[in-house]
Amino acid sequence: MNETRLNPLNDFLFMKYMGEEGDEEQLLAFLNVVLHKTGNDGIVSVKILDTRLSADIIGEKAGIMDVRAEMDNGTKVNIEVQLREVGNMDRRSLFYWSREYVKGIQAGEDYIDLPRVITINIIDAELLSVNEVHASFHLWEDSHKEYMLTDILEIHFIDMVKFRRLKKKDIEHNLLHRWLTFFDKNTSEKTIQKIIEMDTSINKAHKKIISVAQDRDMLRLYEMHEKARYDYTSGINNATRKGIAIGEERGEQRGIAIGKQKGMQQARINYVLKASRKGISVENIAELTDLSVEEVNHILNTN
């Protein structure tokens, strides 16, 4: 285990080495590796886009993707890293896909102008029952699985839990294994050095991580995101344990569901209050917690 290494899948850090101007080389390399499975590799260039999506659909809640980009053929791609169990990840992924899809057309334009959109989810939870580390989905006809309705929708799930369980990881020949090994915080320093020596794109990402670690302000933001995740998870776990006890006492599962829901709500409230007391702005709290500014203000005003 590498105790001193920053977590490459921290959402703030991931954006810093994959989603900023100048990160095109490593983003392009990663996209080509992931999309090789579905024959969409061979991307020559990529343009990194603003990660914020306007708040106009679900309760004025803005969407924030970890990385948004446009490939040289006009295809849009979203990448989201999710290290905690948030529930409804399948619907969340479709929501972000749909937001990007409808953004691709202006009033008066033809439907043919709508772009292909690819969503890539890097998850640290076993969401899917399939055994593959990397699963991909399209729109297929139910009785004729070989017939695709359209290729405009493509969704990928990359499961870090399943990857860690692999007994043999081939970083020499399997480029996806190489990237996922780099993403794993517990990868040894020796293995990291080996990877960055054999892959210039990963080496560039590694240097960006080092630059964040050496910048006091950036490191503070990284730590804030890490703490938000831990506080959130702790709140859910505590409330889930209470829910299990309630459910067992009542002889039902409803108590477990109630406990988990309350845990998610209370974990967010606790973090918003703590962050505010430390002088963190409402805007930064909203970004850290995936809440809207209005929701953060409501919590502060009612607690």
C-alpha positions as CSV (number, residue, x, y, z in Angstrom):
1,M,0.0,0.0,0.0
2,N,1.2,3.5,-0.9
3,E,0.4,5.6,2.2
4,T,1.8,8.9,0.9
5,R,0.3,8.9,-2.6
6,L,-2.7,11.1,-3.3
7,N,-5.8,9.3,-4.4
8,P,-5.9,9.7,-8.3
9,L,-9.6,9.1,-8.3
10,N,-10.4,12.0,-5.9
11,D,-12.8,14.0,-8.0
12,F,-11.0,17.2,-7.6
13,L,-7.6,15.7,-8.4
14,F,-9.0,13.7,-11.4
15,M,-10.2,17.0,-12.9
16,K,-6.8,18.6,-12.3
17,Y,-4.9,16.1,-14.4
18,M,-7.6,15.0,-16.9
19,G,-9.9,18.0,-17.3
20,E,-7.9,21.2,-17.6
21,E,-6.4,22.9,-20.6
22,G,-3.1,21.2,-21.3
23,D,-4.4,17.8,-20.2
24,E,-5.4,16.8,-23.7
25,E,-2.6,14.3,-24.2
26,Q,-3.5,12.1,-21.2
27,L,-7.2,12.4,-21.7
28,L,-6.9,11.4,-25.4
29,A,-4.8,8.4,-24.5
30,F,-7.3,7.2,-21.8
31,L,-10.3,7.7,-24.1
32,N,-8.6,5.7,-26.9
33,V,-7.9,2.9,-24.4
34,V,-11.5,2.8,-23.1
35,L,-13.2,3.2,-26.4
36,H,-11.1,0.5,-28.1
37,K,-13.6,-2.0,-26.8
38,T,-16.5,-0.6,-28.9
39,G,-14.4,0.3,-31.9
40,N,-14.4,4.0,-31.2
41,D,-10.7,4.4,-30.7
42,G,-8.4,6.1,-33.1
43,I,-9.3,9.5,-31.8
44,V,-6.8,12.1,-33.1
45,S,-7.6,15.1,-31.0
46,V,-9.9,16.1,-28.1
47,K,-11.2,19.4,-26.8
48,I,-11.8,19.8,-23.1
49,L,-15.1,21.5,-22.3
50,D,-16.5,23.3,-19.2
51,T,-17.6,20.7,-16.6
52,R,-20.8,22.6,-15.5
53,L,-24.2,21.8,-17.0
54,S,-26.9,24.5,-16.6
55,A,-29.5,24.0,-13.8
56,D,-32.8,23.9,-15.6
57,I,-34.3,20.4,-15.2
58,I,-34.3,18.8,-11.7
59,G,-35.2,21.3,-9.1
60,E,-32.8,23.9,-10.4
61,K,-29.9,21.6,-9.5
62,A,-26.8,22.1,-11.6
63,G,-25.0,19.1,-12.9
64,I,-21.2,18.9,-12.6
65,M,-19.3,16.3,-14.5
66,D,-15.7,15.4,-13.6
67,V,-14.6,15.7,-17.2
68,R,-16.4,16.8,-20.4
69,A,-14.8,16.7,-23.8
70,E,-15.5,16.7,-27.5
71,M,-13.7,14.4,-29.8
72,D,-12.4,15.3,-33.3
73,N,-15.4,13.6,-34.9
74,G,-17.9,15.7,-33.0
75,T,-18.8,13.0,-30.4
76,K,-19.2,14.3,-26.9
77,V,-17.8,12.4,-24.0
78,N,-18.5,12.6,-20.2
79,I,-16.4,11.0,-17.6
80,E,-17.6,10.7,-14.0
81,V,-15.7,9.2,-11.1
82,Q,-17.9,7.8,-8.3
83,L,-16.1,6.4,-5.2
84,R,-19.1,6.0,-3.0
85,E,-22.4,4.2,-3.2
86,V,-24.9,6.9,-4.1
87,G,-27.8,4.8,-5.3
88,N,-29.4,5.0,-8.8
89,M,-26.1,5.2,-10.5
90,D,-27.7,3.8,-13.7
91,R,-30.2,6.6,-13.8
92,R,-27.7,9.2,-12.7
93,S,-25.5,8.2,-15.7
94,L,-28.5,8.4,-18.1
95,F,-29.4,11.8,-16.7
96,Y,-25.9,13.2,-17.5
97,W,-26.0,11.5,-20.9
98,S,-29.3,13.1,-21.7
99,R,-28.2,16.6,-20.5
100,E,-25.2,16.4,-22.8
101,Y,-27.3,15.1,-25.7
102,V,-29.9,17.9,-25.6
103,K,-27.2,20.5,-25.2
104,G,-26.1,19.5,-28.7
105,I,-29.0,21.1,-30.6
106,Q,-30.1,24.7,-30.8
107,A,-33.7,26.0,-31.6
108,G,-34.5,25.6,-35.3
109,E,-31.8,23.0,-36.0
110,D,-32.5,19.5,-37.3
111,Y,-32.5,16.4,-35.1
112,I,-29.7,15.0,-37.3
113,D,-27.5,17.6,-35.7
114,L,-27.8,16.0,-32.3
115,P,-24.3,14.5,-31.4
116,R,-23.3,11.1,-30.4
117,V,-22.7,11.1,-26.6
118,I,-20.5,8.6,-24.7
119,T,-20.6,8.4,-20.9
120,I,-17.8,6.7,-19.0
121,N,-18.3,5.9,-15.3
122,I,-15.4,4.9,-13.2
123,I,-16.9,3.4,-10.1
124,D,-15.6,2.0,-6.8
125,A,-18.7,-0.1,-6.0
126,E,-20.1,-3.3,-7.5
127,L,-23.0,-1.9,-9.4
128,L,-23.3,-4.5,-12.2
129,S,-23.8,-8.2,-11.9
130,V,-21.6,-8.9,-14.9
131,N,-18.1,-10.2,-14.2
132,E,-16.3,-7.8,-16.5
133,V,-14.2,-5.0,-15.1
134,H,-15.2,-2.9,-18.2
135,A,-18.8,-3.1,-19.3
136,S,-20.4,-1.1,-22.1
137,F,-24.0,-0.6,-23.2
138,H,-26.0,0.5,-26.3
139,L,-29.6,0.4,-27.5
140,W,-30.3,-3.1,-28.8
141,E,-33.5,-4.7,-30.0
142,D,-34.8,-7.2,-27.3
143,S,-35.3,-10.2,-29.6
144,H,-32.4,-9.5,-32.0
145,K,-29.5,-8.5,-29.9
146,E,-27.4,-8.0,-33.0
147,Y,-29.6,-5.1,-34.1
148,M,-28.7,-1.6,-32.7
149,L,-31.4,1.0,-32.9
150,T,-28.8,3.9,-33.0
151,D,-25.2,4.4,-31.9
152,I,-25.8,7.8,-30.4
153,L,-25.9,6.4,-26.9
154,E,-23.0,4.6,-25.4
155,I,-22.4,4.1,-21.7
156,H,-19.3,2.5,-20.1
157,F,-18.8,1.3,-16.5
158,I,-15.3,0.6,-15.2
159,D,-15.4,-1.2,-11.9
160,M,-12.3,-0.6,-9.7
161,V,-13.5,-3.3,-7.1
162,K,-13.5,-6.0,-9.7
163,F,-10.2,-4.8,-11.1
164,R,-8.5,-5.0,-7.7
165,R,-9.7,-8.6,-7.4
166,L,-8.0,-9.7,-10.6
167,K,-5.2,-12.0,-9.7
168,K,-3.2,-11.2,-12.8
169,K,-2.9,-7.6,-14.0
170,D,-1.1,-7.1,-17.2
171,I,0.4,-3.6,-17.2
172,E,2.9,-4.6,-19.9
173,H,0.4,-5.3,-22.7
174,N,-3.1,-4.3,-21.4
175,L,-3.4,-0.5,-21.6
176,L,-6.6,-0.4,-19.6
177,H,-4.9,-2.5,-16.8
178,R,-2.1,0.0,-16.9
179,W,-4.4,3.0,-16.4
180,L,-6.5,1.3,-13.7
181,T,-3.3,0.4,-11.8
182,F,-2.3,4.0,-11.9
183,F,-5.8,5.0,-10.7
184,D,-5.5,2.7,-7.7
185,K,-4.2,4.6,-4.7
186,N,-2.8,1.5,-3.1
187,T,-0.5,0.7,-6.0
188,S,3.1,0.5,-4.8
189,E,5.6,3.3,-5.6
190,K,7.7,0.7,-7.4
191,T,4.9,-0.2,-9.8
192,I,4.0,3.5,-10.3
193,Q,7.5,4.2,-11.4
194,K,7.4,1.3,-13.8
195,I,4.2,2.5,-15.3
196,I,5.3,6.1,-15.8
197,E,8.5,4.9,-17.5
198,M,6.6,2.9,-20.1
199,D,3.8,5.4,-20.7
200,T,4.4,9.1,-21.5
201,S,0.7,10.0,-21.1
202,I,0.4,8.5,-17.6
203,N,3.8,10.1,-16.8
204,K,2.2,13.5,-17.6
205,A,-0.8,12.8,-15.4
206,H,1.6,11.7,-12.6
207,K,3.4,15.0,-12.8
208,K,0.2,16.9,-12.5
209,I,-0.6,15.0,-9.3
210,I,2.8,15.8,-7.9
211,S,2.2,19.5,-8.7
212,V,-1.0,19.4,-6.7
213,A,0.7,17.7,-3.8
214,Q,3.3,20.5,-3.7
215,D,0.8,23.4,-3.9
216,R,-0.6,24.2,-0.5
217,D,-3.9,25.7,-1.7
218,M,-4.5,22.9,-4.2
219,L,-3.7,20.3,-1.6
220,R,-6.2,21.8,0.8
221,L,-8.9,21.6,-1.8
222,Y,-8.0,17.9,-2.5
223,E,-8.2,17.2,1.3
224,M,-11.5,18.9,1.5
225,H,-12.9,16.6,-1.2
226,E,-11.4,13.5,0.5
227,K,-12.9,14.5,3.9
228,A,-16.3,15.2,2.3
229,R,-16.3,11.7,0.9
230,Y,-15.3,10.1,4.2
231,D,-17.8,12.1,6.2
232,Y,-20.6,11.3,3.8
233,T,-19.7,7.6,3.9
234,S,-19.5,7.5,7.7
235,G,-22.9,9.2,8.0
236,I,-24.5,6.7,5.7
237,N,-22.9,3.7,7.5
238,N,-23.9,4.9,10.9
239,A,-27.5,5.5,9.9
240,T,-27.6,2.2,8.0
241,R,-26.6,0.3,11.1
242,K,-29.4,2.1,13.0
243,G,-31.8,1.3,10.2
244,I,-30.8,-2.4,10.3
245,A,-31.5,-2.4,14.1
246,I,-34.9,-0.7,13.5
247,G,-35.8,-3.1,10.7
248,E,-34.9,-6.2,12.8
249,E,-37.0,-4.9,15.7
250,R,-39.9,-4.3,13.4
251,G,-39.3,-7.4,11.4
252,E,-39.1,-5.5,8.2
253,Q,-36.7,-4.0,5.6
254,R,-38.3,-0.6,5.6
255,G,-36.2,0.5,8.6
256,I,-33.0,-0.2,6.7
257,A,-34.1,1.9,3.8
258,I,-35.2,4.8,6.1
259,G,-31.9,4.7,8.0
260,K,-29.8,4.8,4.8
261,Q,-31.9,7.7,3.4
262,K,-31.6,9.7,6.7
263,G,-27.9,8.9,6.8
264,M,-27.3,10.4,3.3
265,Q,-29.3,13.5,4.3
266,Q,-27.6,14.0,7.7
267,A,-24.1,13.4,6.3
268,R,-24.6,16.2,3.8
269,I,-26.0,18.5,6.4
270,N,-23.1,17.8,8.8
271,Y,-20.5,18.5,6.2
272,V,-22.2,21.7,5.0
273,L,-22.3,23.1,8.5
274,K,-18.6,22.1,9.3
275,A,-17.4,23.6,6.0
276,S,-19.3,26.8,6.6
277,R,-17.8,27.2,10.1
278,K,-14.3,26.9,8.5
279,G,-15.0,29.8,6.2
280,I,-15.5,27.8,3.0
281,S,-17.7,29.7,0.5
282,V,-21.2,28.5,-0.4
283,E,-20.2,28.0,-4.0
284,N,-17.2,25.7,-3.0
285,I,-19.4,23.8,-0.5
286,A,-22.0,23.2,-3.3
287,E,-19.2,21.8,-5.6
288,L,-17.8,19.6,-2.9
289,T,-21.2,18.1,-1.9
290,D,-22.8,17.9,-5.3
291,L,-25.6,20.2,-4.0
292,S,-26.9,23.3,-5.6
293,V,-26.1,26.7,-4.1
294,E,-29.8,27.0,-3.1
295,E,-29.7,23.7,-1.3
296,V,-26.6,24.7,0.6
297,N,-28.2,28.0,1.6
298,H,-31.3,26.2,2.7
299,I,-29.3,23.9,5.0
300,L,-27.4,26.8,6.5
301,N,-30.6,28.8,7.1
302,T,-32.5,26.0,8.7
303,N,-29.8,24.6,10.9
